[in-house]
Amino acid sequence: MSQPSAVVTGASSGIGAATARHLAAAGFHVFCAARRADRIEALAAEIGGTPVVCDVTDPASVEQLAAAVGDTLHVLVNNAGGAFGSTPVAQADSDDWRRMYEVNVIGLVQVTRALLPALVASGDGVLLNVGSTAGRIAYEGGGGYTAAKHGTQVVTETLRLELWDQPVRVCEIAPGMVKTDEFAMVRFDGDRGKAEAVYAGVPDPLTADDIADAITWMVTRPSHVNVDELVIRPRRQAAQHKVHREPTPE
């Protein structure tokens, strides 16, 4: 039997890079797709995968990804995404909202559309979208991101209905508080103080490896098992607004 293949978008850092490593360890040949060539080339060399420079918001770039993958694909992890800004809706930056919708929804749709024939051709494909608990509940200052991640969830649900008679399972993982190298820094435009405040008093948020481990479990279930959605949080986070934080030393 030939080696199964997987595509991970947003593979240059965080959850994407960790997922690529975990899938490679599970026996997949991984196509590491992201915009930053140096990072995905180093990652692909480390895990024996294939680097593909890809901007999921650019249709021509996505078509190049599909060409690199070829006719058959077993797993697609739509991980590319991001949050930009945290202003109230009344002061929202429309460009930030457009960027979030473009990468979290339109980009996901473009990659899915381009690679779906290869997933079907495998005879047992898995399409996994990386959503968020922000796709389940709104919170102040998160309007643009929660709207985009609600979009991710709804696209996933629609795909599951539309592909019901195809050999493709459709899954979503919805992480809560995950601390990665870049997510909060990007959201707050490089303001380290604001980024660190997100995790203040929480010594053990989820890590990228926690999510990658869960993703790998989801996509390696027996072919008759579909994990529709997996909501995963650190123990200290009961809900978006309910996080047990330790007192900050004075």
Secondary structure by P-SEA (a helix, b strand, c coil): ccbbbbbbccccccaaaaaaaaaaaaccccccccccaaaaaaaaaaccbbbbbcccccaaaaaaaaaaacccccbbbccccccccccccccccaaaaaaaaaaccaaaaaaaaacaaaaaaacbbbbbbbccccccccccccaaaaaaaaaaaaaaaaaaaaacccccccbbbbbcccccccaaaaaaccaaaaaaaaaccccccccaaaaaaaaaaaaaccccccccbbbbbccccccccccccccccc
